[in-house]
Amino acid sequence: MIDALAQRYSALPSKVLFEADTFDIHIINTATAWEQYQSEVAQAKAGKGNMPAPKVPVGKLQEMMDKVRNKDGD
């Protein structure tokens, strides 16, 4: 994680350790996930794999299931 932050910001790891905070960690996690998603989409479009499935949190999926079940019971 420190190495990825240092590379992204062109900073020494010691500077990242001294100055980075949890917001920086959140940003690097989001950016890395987005880059991975874009890579998977590009590979799928080139015929080298399947389109990536959306990453929906389990809690949100459960809410959607509960909503559908309650709607069917009305």
TIVO-613195 format. One record per residue: residue number from 1; x, y, z of N, C-alpha, C, O in turn. Coordinates in steps of 0.001 Angstrom, whole numbers, plus 500000, padded with zeros to 6 digits. Example, Ala and Ser with C-alpha at 12.3 -4.5 7.8 and 13.67 -1.06 7.14 Angstrom:
BEGIN
ATOM    i    n_c1    n_c2    n_c3   ca_c1   ca_c2   ca_c3    c_c1    c_c2    c_c3    o_c1    o_c2    o_c3
ATOM    1  513190  494310  507800  512300  495500  507800  513200  496700  507800  514236  496681  508465
ATOM    2  512850  497750  507080  513670  498940  507140  512900  500030  507870  513409  501138  508039
This chain:
BEGIN
ATOM    i    n_c1    n_c2    n_c3   ca_c1   ca_c2   ca_c3    c_c1    c_c2    c_c3    o_c1    o_c2    o_c3
ATOM    1  500826  498818  500000  500000  500000  500000  500874  501251  500000  500627  502187  499240
ATOM    2  501894  501262  500854  502775  502428  500922  503490  502616  499593  503643  503739  499112
ATOM    3  503929  501502  499001  504624  501577  497720  503699  502132  496638  504115  502968  495835
ATOM    4  502456  501674  496612  501504  502155  495608  501247  503651  495779  501192  504389  494795
ATOM    5  501093  504096  497016  500911  505531  497268  502140  506317  496826  502019  507361  496184
ATOM    6  503312  505819  497167  504544  506512  496807  504697  506607  495291  505088  507651  494769
ATOM    7  504393  505523  494588  504488  505556  493126  503475  506513  492528  503816  507293  491638
ATOM    8  502244  506470  492994  501199  507340  492443  501525  508813  492640  501296  509628  491746
ATOM    9  502058  509156  493807  502340  510557  494123  503795  510948  493857  504196  512073  494157
ATOM   10  504583  510035  493300  506000  510295  493034  506696  510831  494279  507370  511861  494245
ATOM   11  506517  510111  495363  507106  510508  496642  507873  509327  497226  507643  508172  496867
ATOM   12  508767  509640  498111  509483  508584  498820  508544  507909  499819  507670  508563  500387
ATOM   13  508717  506623  500032  507867  505942  501015  507918  506585  502402  506910  506613  503108
ATOM   14  509067  507094  502789  509163  507754  504105  508285  508996  504164  507707  509294  505210
ATOM   15  508178  509716  503064  507306  510895  503025  505843  510461  503112  505038  511102  503788
ATOM   16  505506  509373  502426  504139  508852  502485  503810  508435  503924  502730  508746  504426
ATOM   17  504726  507741  504578  504503  507331  505966  504268  508535  506873  503434  508481  507776
ATOM   18  504992  509605  506636  504909  510784  507489  503650  511602  507208  503029  512112  508141
ATOM   19  503259  511736  505926  502201  512679  505556  500854  512047  505197  499826  512719  505283
ATOM   20  500836  510798  504803  499587  510190  504336  498635  509928  505491  499051  509737  506633
ATOM   21  497339  509924  505165  496324  509609  506171  495324  508613  505587  495533  508094  504490
ATOM   22  494254  508347  506308  493286  507349  505857  492576  507767  504572  492144  506909  503804
ATOM   23  492451  509053  504330  491839  509513  503080  492690  509068  501890  492157  508623  500873
ATOM   24  494007  509188  502017  494900  508742  500949  494755  507242  500701  494786  506794  499554
ATOM   25  494598  506475  501761  494407  505031  501620  493095  504735  500910  493035  503844  500063
ATOM   26  492055  505467  501247  490764  505285  500576  490896  505607  499082  490378  504875  498239
ATOM   27  491581  506689  498765  491753  507089  497365  492548  506039  496590  492173  505696  495469
ATOM   28  493631  505524  497158  494438  504531  496443  493657  503235  496261  493781  502586  495223
ATOM   29  492851  502845  497252  492020  501642  497105  491009  501821  495989  490813  500921  495172
ATOM   30  490365  502980  495953  489367  503259  494909  490020  503305  493534  489505  502719  492582
ATOM   31  491140  503992  493428  491829  504114  492145  492316  502761  491634  492206  502466  490444
ATOM   32  492849  501948  492525  493326  500626  492137  492177  499731  491679  492304  499003  490695
ATOM   33  491070  499788  492391  489900  498997  492000  489377  499446  490642  488998  498613  489818
ATOM   34  489353  500753  490400  488876  501278  489113  489801  500845  487979  489330  500447  486914
ATOM   35  491102  500919  488196  492053  500486  487177  491891  498996  486875  491961  498589  485715
ATOM   36  491679  498194  487896  491468  496758  487705  490193  496505  486903  490179  495668  486001
ATOM   37  489128  497228  487232  487862  497092  486514  488036  497468  485040  487564  496757  484152
ATOM   38  488714  498584  484788  488936  499009  483407  489754  497976  482637  489494  497735  481458
ATOM   39  490725  497372  483284  491526  496332  482648  490667  495116  482303  490799  494554  481216
ATOM   40  489793  494708  483217  488908  493564  482977  487937  493852  481841  487661  492971  481026
ATOM   41  487416  495068  481777  486505  495450  480688  487243  495411  479356  486718  494894  478369
ATOM   42  488453  495952  479323  489237  495954  478086  489538  494537  477620  489459  494246  476426
ATOM   43  489882  493657  478550  490149  492264  478187  488884  491590  477669  488948  490811  476718
ATOM   44  487744  491875  478273  486483  491278  477831  486125  491762  476430  485666  490981  475597
ATOM   45  486335  493045  476176  486036  493595  474846  486967  493033  473781  486605  492961  472606
ATOM   46  488159  492638  474191  489111  492045  473254  488864  490545  473079  489593  489870  472353
ATOM   47  487834  490033  473750  487495  488626  473626  488344  487706  474477  488427  486508  474208
ATOM   48  488976  488256  475503  489869  487449  476336  489288  487179  477718  490031  486877  478652
ATOM   49  487991  487283  477855  487389  487016  479161  485957  487512  479196  485432  488013  478201
ATOM   50  485335  487365  480353  483957  487807  480535  483933  489215  481107  484889  489665  481738
ATOM   51  482816  489904  480872  482644  491224  481473  482600  491059  482990  481990  490116  483494
ATOM   52  483238  491961  483714  483238  491845  485177  481842  492080  485747  481087  492925  485265
ATOM   53  481526  491324  486766  480239  491489  487436  480306  492714  488335  481356  493014  488904
ATOM   54  479184  493425  488465  479200  494579  489377  479459  494133  490809  478996  493074  491234
ATOM   55  480187  494930  491532  480515  494607  492919  479519  495318  493831  479705  496481  494191
ATOM   56  478468  494603  494193  477417  495152  495051  477608  494581  496453  477730  493366  496612
ATOM   57  477636  495440  497467  477807  494932  498831  476693  493953  499215  475552  494088  498773
ATOM   58  477041  492978  500035  476097  491946  500455  474875  492572  501127  473750  492133  500887
ATOM   59  475077  493576  501952  473961  494232  502635  472967  494837  501654  471755  494749  501853
ATOM   60  473482  495448  500598  472605  496039  499570  471840  494946  498833  470655  495110  498543
ATOM   61  472502  493839  498530  471812  492721  497880  470699  492174  498772  469611  491852  498294
ATOM   62  470981  492074  500073  469978  491583  501012  468783  492531  501061  467637  492081  501092
ATOM   63  469041  493847  501066  467951  494828  501055  467073  494662  499818  465847  494735  499903
ATOM   64  467713  494437  498666  466949  494266  497426  466111  492995  497481  464957  492994  497050
ATOM   65  466685  491903  498011  465934  490654  498131  464746  490819  499077  463644  490359  498779
ATOM   66  464970  491471  500211  463890  491691  501175  462775  492531  500568  461595  492265  500799
ATOM   67  463141  493531  499804  462150  494397  499155  461285  493598  498183  460066  493769  498145
ATOM   68  461911  492734  497405  461170  491917  496436  460268  490918  497168  459115  490716  496786
ATOM   69  460794  490308  498205  459993  489331  498964  458784  489988  499618  457687  489431  499605
ATOM   70  458982  491152  500180  457858  491872  500808  456842  492328  499780  455645  492354  500067
ATOM   71  457283  492680  498615  456390  493118  497550  455528  491952  497058  454341  492124  496781
ATOM   72  456134  490768  496953  455401  489574  496511  454359  489157  497534  453326  488593  497174
ATOM   73  454621  489430  498809  453703  489013  499874  452499  489939  500027  451538  489573  500704
ATOM   74  452522  491117  499423  451410  492071  499569  450170  491635  498830  449156  492332  498859
